[in-house]
Amino acid sequence: MGEEKKIKSVEDVQSFYDETTKNVSELKEAVKAVPDLEQKVGAIQKGLETINLFFKSNWRQGDSKEGKSYQFGRLVSALYQAVVNKVHKAHEDLVEMGCVPNKAAGKDADWKEVGDWSFGGSEKAALGTVLRGDTTTGSYLIPREYAAEVMRVAATNSKMMGQVRSIPMGVRKLTIPTAATMASFAWPTNEATAKTEVNPTFGYKDLDVKTAAGWITITEELNEDSLVPLGDYFRDIFGEAWALEFDKQCLNSNAAPFTGVLHDGSVNVVTMGNGNTTFQDVTADDCLNMISALTTENKRMGAKFIMNPTILDQVRKLKDAQGNYIYQRPYEGAPGSLWGYPIIECSSMPTLTASAISTAFIAFGNPRYILHGDRIGMEFKIFDQTSQAVDYDQIFFRCRLRQAFVVGIPAAFSRLRTSAT
């Protein structure tokens, strides 16, 4: 039998290919001598399995960006072939890549974790049943390594992902305790004086999972061409879209479906002075008042100002009585600070053109007090029976996730809003 070997480089692939080719040639001669046939077949099988293992797993172990894009494109193409063209081999390829066919269920049915699947699963088919995708929904849950490629792009484009506290969720709803007051010590006057019990108090916040979905369209021609551009396209489009939505839910969502810092009713509100009804009227004192609204050192620890880049432009224009810039001089390099605190520029915050009376537009606080729950992420579903498919060869892919957001400690945030008059 052939000796088991491991492939560590492209050169090893070539070496095994040459060895396998040689074995095939020798196999022809071995047929004439039946006793040697089993040994030769075994050597060939070992070589082919080793090569297949290398190409199957190498991209998950630090392969190049192009290699990962190829594998992601291969997944998308296999999904297309499985659902649209009903190619049975494509379903097998998807399962081999770690995908899980999502079984059709009622719209209110909850998903469950199965084994080592990263993002949920479906019930195992009965013994003897042909493995196939759900022909009604055409949906597959993709494994962690593929979803990580999308999330990597999202994290690069998001200003809040990585700043907030993310919590893996194994259930639909999770109650998180939040500290309302800290523990403290008491000093008895003497040995006969009873000690005073001073306990911290707690509040609670619920992380309640909701479903997020977005879709893009591709042409059949794009799917038929190189897999690398296809993988790049899916990774970048979905990653960039999720980055924007993630930031919106943390900061500027108004019960749609979650409530961000700018709209949470328990966040400290700082209102600009009478007559300051537009975002352009912001002053350095307004920003100082936002800091003052957080009355303890613990609340201010790790705090940052969060605002849209167009609002930061207005802050940069602020000058003192001598005409000197307050925030940052033109020749000073970024990043600057405002009253000693860093600034996060986030496009999901209100822009200068959204100015209105009684409208919040700047936030201040520690982003770690925003909680993000990660329940299920990332399911792909195909829609191919549309008029666009007939007229323009367009196929629609929908990406679906289940996530949760909540402002964990609203009292540790303040927000600045314009005056009503």
Secondary structure as a PSIPRED ss2 file (coil, helix, strand):
# PSIPRED VFORMAT (PSIPRED V4.0)

   1 M C   1.000  0.000  0.000
   2 G C   1.000  0.000  0.000
   3 E C   1.000  0.000  0.000
   4 E C   1.000  0.000  0.000
   5 K C   1.000  0.000  0.000
   6 K C   1.000  0.000  0.000
   7 I C   1.000  0.000  0.000
   8 K C   1.000  0.000  0.000
   9 S C   1.000  0.000  0.000
  10 V H   0.000  1.000  0.000
  11 E H   0.000  1.000  0.000
  12 D H   0.000  1.000  0.000
  13 V H   0.000  1.000  0.000
  14 Q H   0.000  1.000  0.000
  15 S H   0.000  1.000  0.000
  16 F H   0.000  1.000  0.000
  17 Y H   0.000  1.000  0.000
  18 D H   0.000  1.000  0.000
  19 E H   0.000  1.000  0.000
  20 T H   0.000  1.000  0.000
  21 T H   0.000  1.000  0.000
  22 K H   0.000  1.000  0.000
  23 N H   0.000  1.000  0.000
  24 V H   0.000  1.000  0.000
  25 S H   0.000  1.000  0.000
  26 E H   0.000  1.000  0.000
  27 L H   0.000  1.000  0.000
  28 K H   0.000  1.000  0.000
  29 E H   0.000  1.000  0.000
  30 A H   0.000  1.000  0.000
  31 V C   1.000  0.000  0.000
  32 K C   1.000  0.000  0.000
  33 A C   1.000  0.000  0.000
  34 V H   0.000  1.000  0.000
  35 P H   0.000  1.000  0.000
  36 D H   0.000  1.000  0.000
  37 L H   0.000  1.000  0.000
  38 E H   0.000  1.000  0.000
  39 Q H   0.000  1.000  0.000
  40 K H   0.000  1.000  0.000
  41 V H   0.000  1.000  0.000
  42 G H   0.000  1.000  0.000
  43 A H   0.000  1.000  0.000
  44 I H   0.000  1.000  0.000
  45 Q H   0.000  1.000  0.000
  46 K H   0.000  1.000  0.000
  47 G H   0.000  1.000  0.000
  48 L H   0.000  1.000  0.000
  49 E H   0.000  1.000  0.000
  50 T H   0.000  1.000  0.000
  51 I H   0.000  1.000  0.000
  52 N H   0.000  1.000  0.000
  53 L H   0.000  1.000  0.000
  54 F H   0.000  1.000  0.000
  55 F H   0.000  1.000  0.000
  56 K H   0.000  1.000  0.000
  57 S H   0.000  1.000  0.000
  58 N H   0.000  1.000  0.000
  59 W H   0.000  1.000  0.000
  60 R H   0.000  1.000  0.000
  61 Q H   0.000  1.000  0.000
  62 G C   1.000  0.000  0.000
  63 D C   1.000  0.000  0.000
  64 S C   1.000  0.000  0.000
  65 K H   0.000  1.000  0.000
  66 E H   0.000  1.000  0.000
  67 G H   0.000  1.000  0.000
  68 K H   0.000  1.000  0.000
  69 S H   0.000  1.000  0.000
  70 Y H   0.000  1.000  0.000
  71 Q H   0.000  1.000  0.000
  72 F H   0.000  1.000  0.000
  73 G H   0.000  1.000  0.000
  74 R H   0.000  1.000  0.000
  75 L H   0.000  1.000  0.000
  76 V H   0.000  1.000  0.000
  77 S H   0.000  1.000  0.000
  78 A H   0.000  1.000  0.000
  79 L H   0.000  1.000  0.000
  80 Y H   0.000  1.000  0.000
  81 Q H   0.000  1.000  0.000
  82 A H   0.000  1.000  0.000
  83 V H   0.000  1.000  0.000
  84 V C   1.000  0.000  0.000
  85 N C   1.000  0.000  0.000
  86 K C   1.000  0.000  0.000
  87 V C   1.000  0.000  0.000
  88 H H   0.000  1.000  0.000
  89 K H   0.000  1.000  0.000
  90 A H   0.000  1.000  0.000
  91 H H   0.000  1.000  0.000
  92 E H   0.000  1.000  0.000
  93 D H   0.000  1.000  0.000
  94 L H   0.000  1.000  0.000
  95 V H   0.000  1.000  0.000
  96 E H   0.000  1.000  0.000
  97 M C   1.000  0.000  0.000
  98 G C   1.000  0.000  0.000
  99 C C   1.000  0.000  0.000
 100 V E   0.000  0.000  1.000
 101 P E   0.000  0.000  1.000
 102 N C   1.000  0.000  0.000
 103 K C   1.000  0.000  0.000
 104 A C   1.000  0.000  0.000
 105 A C   1.000  0.000  0.000
 106 G C   1.000  0.000  0.000
 107 K C   1.000  0.000  0.000
 108 D C   1.000  0.000  0.000
 109 A C   1.000  0.000  0.000
 110 D C   1.000  0.000  0.000
 111 W C   1.000  0.000  0.000
 112 K C   1.000  0.000  0.000
 113 E C   1.000  0.000  0.000
 114 V C   1.000  0.000  0.000
 115 G C   1.000  0.000  0.000
 116 D C   1.000  0.000  0.000
 117 W C   1.000  0.000  0.000
 118 S C   1.000  0.000  0.000
 119 F C   1.000  0.000  0.000
 120 G C   1.000  0.000  0.000
 121 G C   1.000  0.000  0.000
 122 S C   1.000  0.000  0.000
 123 E C   1.000  0.000  0.000
 124 K C   1.000  0.000  0.000
 125 A C   1.000  0.000  0.000
 126 A C   1.000  0.000  0.000
 127 L C   1.000  0.000  0.000
 128 G C   1.000  0.000  0.000
 129 T C   1.000  0.000  0.000
 130 V C   1.000  0.000  0.000
 131 L C   1.000  0.000  0.000
 132 R C   1.000  0.000  0.000
 133 G C   1.000  0.000  0.000
 134 D C   1.000  0.000  0.000
 135 T C   1.000  0.000  0.000
 136 T C   1.000  0.000  0.000
 137 T C   1.000  0.000  0.000
 138 G C   1.000  0.000  0.000
 139 S E   0.000  0.000  1.000
 140 Y E   0.000  0.000  1.000
 141 L E   0.000  0.000  1.000
 142 I C   1.000  0.000  0.000
 143 P C   1.000  0.000  0.000
 144 R H   0.000  1.000  0.000
 145 E H   0.000  1.000  0.000
 146 Y H   0.000  1.000  0.000
 147 A H   0.000  1.000  0.000
 148 A H   0.000  1.000  0.000
 149 E H   0.000  1.000  0.000
 150 V H   0.000  1.000  0.000
 151 M H   0.000  1.000  0.000
 152 R H   0.000  1.000  0.000
 153 V H   0.000  1.000  0.000
 154 A H   0.000  1.000  0.000
 155 A H   0.000  1.000  0.000
 156 T H   0.000  1.000  0.000
 157 N H   0.000  1.000  0.000
 158 S C   1.000  0.000  0.000
 159 K C   1.000  0.000  0.000
 160 M C   1.000  0.000  0.000
 161 M C   1.000  0.000  0.000
 162 G C   1.000  0.000  0.000
 163 Q C   1.000  0.000  0.000
 164 V C   1.000  0.000  0.000
 165 R E   0.000  0.000  1.000
 166 S E   0.000  0.000  1.000
 167 I E   0.000  0.000  1.000
 168 P E   0.000  0.000  1.000
 169 M C   1.000  0.000  0.000
 170 G C   1.000  0.000  0.000
 171 V C   1.000  0.000  0.000
 172 R C   1.000  0.000  0.000
 173 K E   0.000  0.000  1.000
 174 L E   0.000  0.000  1.000
 175 T E   0.000  0.000  1.000
 176 I E   0.000  0.000  1.000
 177 P E   0.000  0.000  1.000
 178 T E   0.000  0.000  1.000
 179 A E   0.000  0.000  1.000
 180 A E   0.000  0.000  1.000
 181 T E   0.000  0.000  1.000
 182 M C   1.000  0.000  0.000
 183 A C   1.000  0.000  0.000
 184 S C   1.000  0.000  0.000
 185 F C   1.000  0.000  0.000
 186 A C   1.000  0.000  0.000
 187 W C   1.000  0.000  0.000
 188 P C   1.000  0.000  0.000
 189 T C   1.000  0.000  0.000
 190 N C   1.000  0.000  0.000
 191 E C   1.000  0.000  0.000
 192 A C   1.000  0.000  0.000
 193 T C   1.000  0.000  0.000
 194 A C   1.000  0.000  0.000
 195 K C   1.000  0.000  0.000
 196 T C   1.000  0.000  0.000
 197 E C   1.000  0.000  0.000
 198 V C   1.000  0.000  0.000
 199 N C   1.000  0.000  0.000
 200 P C   1.000  0.000  0.000
 201 T E   0.000  0.000  1.000
 202 F E   0.000  0.000  1.000
 203 G E   0.000  0.000  1.000
 204 Y E   0.000  0.000  1.000
 205 K E   0.000  0.000  1.000
 206 D E   0.000  0.000  1.000
 207 L E   0.000  0.000  1.000
 208 D E   0.000  0.000  1.000
 209 V C   1.000  0.000  0.000
 210 K E   0.000  0.000  1.000
 211 T E   0.000  0.000  1.000
 212 A E   0.000  0.000  1.000
 213 A E   0.000  0.000  1.000
 214 G E   0.000  0.000  1.000
 215 W E   0.000  0.000  1.000
 216 I E   0.000  0.000  1.000
 217 T E   0.000  0.000  1.000
 218 I E   0.000  0.000  1.000
 219 T E   0.000  0.000  1.000
 220 E H   0.000  1.000  0.000
 221 E H   0.000  1.000  0.000
 222 L H   0.000  1.000  0.000
 223 N H   0.000  1.000  0.000
 224 E H   0.000  1.000  0.000
 225 D C   1.000  0.000  0.000
 226 S C   1.000  0.000  0.000
 227 L H   0.000  1.000  0.000
 228 V H   0.000  1.000  0.000
 229 P H   0.000  1.000  0.000
 230 L H   0.000  1.000  0.000
 231 G H   0.000  1.000  0.000
 232 D H   0.000  1.000  0.000
 233 Y H   0.000  1.000  0.000
 234 F H   0.000  1.000  0.000
 235 R H   0.000  1.000  0.000
 236 D H   0.000  1.000  0.000
 237 I H   0.000  1.000  0.000
 238 F H   0.000  1.000  0.000
 239 G H   0.000  1.000  0.000
 240 E H   0.000  1.000  0.000
 241 A H   0.000  1.000  0.000
 242 W H   0.000  1.000  0.000
 243 A H   0.000  1.000  0.000
 244 L H   0.000  1.000  0.000
 245 E H   0.000  1.000  0.000
 246 F H   0.000  1.000  0.000
 247 D H   0.000  1.000  0.000
 248 K H   0.000  1.000  0.000
 249 Q H   0.000  1.000  0.000
 250 C H   0.000  1.000  0.000
 251 L H   0.000  1.000  0.000
 252 N C   1.000  0.000  0.000
 253 S C   1.000  0.000  0.000
 254 N E   0.000  0.000  1.000
 255 A C   1.000  0.000  0.000
 256 A C   1.000  0.000  0.000
 257 P C   1.000  0.000  0.000
 258 F C   1.000  0.000  0.000
 259 T E   0.000  0.000  1.000
 260 G C   1.000  0.000  0.000
 261 V C   1.000  0.000  0.000
 262 L C   1.000  0.000  0.000
 263 H C   1.000  0.000  0.000
 264 D C   1.000  0.000  0.000
 265 G C   1.000  0.000  0.000
 266 S C   1.000  0.000  0.000
 267 V C   1.000  0.000  0.000
 268 N E   0.000  0.000  1.000
 269 V E   0.000  0.000  1.000
 270 V E   0.000  0.000  1.000
 271 T E   0.000  0.000  1.000
 272 M C   1.000  0.000  0.000
 273 G C   1.000  0.000  0.000
 274 N C   1.000  0.000  0.000
 275 G C   1.000  0.000  0.000
 276 N C   1.000  0.000  0.000
 277 T C   1.000  0.000  0.000
 278 T C   1.000  0.000  0.000
 279 F H   0.000  1.000  0.000
 280 Q H   0.000  1.000  0.000
 281 D H   0.000  1.000  0.000
 282 V C   1.000  0.000  0.000
 283 T C   1.000  0.000  0.000
 284 A H   0.000  1.000  0.000
 285 D H   0.000  1.000  0.000
 286 D H   0.000  1.000  0.000
 287 C H   0.000  1.000  0.000
 288 L H   0.000  1.000  0.000
 289 N H   0.000  1.000  0.000
 290 M H   0.000  1.000  0.000
 291 I H   0.000  1.000  0.000
 292 S H   0.000  1.000  0.000
 293 A C   1.000  0.000  0.000
 294 L C   1.000  0.000  0.000
 295 T C   1.000  0.000  0.000
 296 T C   1.000  0.000  0.000
 297 E H   0.000  1.000  0.000
 298 N H   0.000  1.000  0.000
 299 K H   0.000  1.000  0.000
 300 R H   0.000  1.000  0.000
 301 M C   1.000  0.000  0.000
 302 G C   1.000  0.000  0.000
 303 A C   1.000  0.000  0.000
 304 K E   0.000  0.000  1.000
 305 F E   0.000  0.000  1.000
 306 I E   0.000  0.000  1.000
 307 M E   0.000  0.000  1.000
 308 N C   1.000  0.000  0.000
 309 P H   0.000  1.000  0.000
 310 T H   0.000  1.000  0.000
 311 I H   0.000  1.000  0.000
 312 L H   0.000  1.000  0.000
 313 D H   0.000  1.000  0.000
 314 Q H   0.000  1.000  0.000
 315 V H   0.000  1.000  0.000
 316 R H   0.000  1.000  0.000
 317 K C   1.000  0.000  0.000
 318 L C   1.000  0.000  0.000
 319 K E   0.000  0.000  1.000
 320 D C   1.000  0.000  0.000
 321 A C   1.000  0.000  0.000
 322 Q C   1.000  0.000  0.000
 323 G C   1.000  0.000  0.000
 324 N C   1.000  0.000  0.000
 325 Y E   0.000  0.000  1.000
 326 I C   1.000  0.000  0.000
 327 Y C   1.000  0.000  0.000
 328 Q C   1.000  0.000  0.000
 329 R C   1.000  0.000  0.000
 330 P C   1.000  0.000  0.000
 331 Y C   1.000  0.000  0.000
 332 E C   1.000  0.000  0.000
 333 G C   1.000  0.000  0.000
 334 A C   1.000  0.000  0.000
 335 P C   1.000  0.000  0.000
 336 G C   1.000  0.000  0.000
 337 S C   1.000  0.000  0.000
 338 L E   0.000  0.000  1.000
 339 W C   1.000  0.000  0.000
 340 G C   1.000  0.000  0.000
 341 Y E   0.000  0.000  1.000
 342 P C   1.000  0.000  0.000
 343 I E   0.000  0.000  1.000
 344 I E   0.000  0.000  1.000
 345 E E   0.000  0.000  1.000
 346 C C   1.000  0.000  0.000
 347 S C   1.000  0.000  0.000
 348 S C   1.000  0.000  0.000
 349 M C   1.000  0.000  0.000
 350 P C   1.000  0.000  0.000
 351 T C   1.000  0.000  0.000
 352 L H   0.000  1.000  0.000
 353 T H   0.000  1.000  0.000
 354 A H   0.000  1.000  0.000
 355 S C   1.000  0.000  0.000
 356 A C   1.000  0.000  0.000
 357 I C   1.000  0.000  0.000
 358 S C   1.000  0.000  0.000
 359 T C   1.000  0.000  0.000
 360 A E   0.000  0.000  1.000
 361 F E   0.000  0.000  1.000
 362 I E   0.000  0.000  1.000
 363 A E   0.000  0.000  1.000
 364 F E   0.000  0.000  1.000
 365 G E   0.000  0.000  1.000
 366 N C   1.000  0.000  0.000
 367 P H   0.000  1.000  0.000
 368 R H   0.000  1.000  0.000
 369 Y H   0.000  1.000  0.000
 370 I E   0.000  0.000  1.000
 371 L E   0.000  0.000  1.000
 372 H E   0.000  0.000  1.000
 373 G E   0.000  0.000  1.000
 374 D E   0.000  0.000  1.000
 375 R E   0.000  0.000  1.000
 376 I E   0.000  0.000  1.000
 377 G E   0.000  0.000  1.000
 378 M E   0.000  0.000  1.000
 379 E E   0.000  0.000  1.000
 380 F E   0.000  0.000  1.000
 381 K E   0.000  0.000  1.000
 382 I E   0.000  0.000  1.000
 383 F E   0.000  0.000  1.000
 384 D C   1.000  0.000  0.000
 385 Q C   1.000  0.000  0.000
 386 T C   1.000  0.000  0.000
 387 S H   0.000  1.000  0.000
 388 Q H   0.000  1.000  0.000
 389 A H   0.000  1.000  0.000
 390 V H   0.000  1.000  0.000
 391 D H   0.000  1.000  0.000
 392 Y H   0.000  1.000  0.000
 393 D C   1.000  0.000  0.000
 394 Q E   0.000  0.000  1.000
 395 I E   0.000  0.000  1.000
 396 F E   0.000  0.000  1.000
 397 F E   0.000  0.000  1.000
 398 R E   0.000  0.000  1.000
 399 C E   0.000  0.000  1.000
 400 R E   0.000  0.000  1.000
 401 L E   0.000  0.000  1.000
 402 R E   0.000  0.000  1.000
 403 Q E   0.000  0.000  1.000
 404 A E   0.000  0.000  1.000
 405 F E   0.000  0.000  1.000
 406 V E   0.000  0.000  1.000
 407 V E   0.000  0.000  1.000
 408 G C   1.000  0.000  0.000
 409 I C   1.000  0.000  0.000
 410 P H   0.000  1.000  0.000
 411 A H   0.000  1.000  0.000
 412 A H   0.000  1.000  0.000
 413 F E   0.000  0.000  1.000
 414 S E   0.000  0.000  1.000
 415 R E   0.000  0.000  1.000
 416 L E   0.000  0.000  1.000
 417 R E   0.000  0.000  1.000
 418 T C   1.000  0.000  0.000
 419 S C   1.000  0.000  0.000
 420 A C   1.000  0.000  0.000
 421 T C   1.000  0.000  0.000
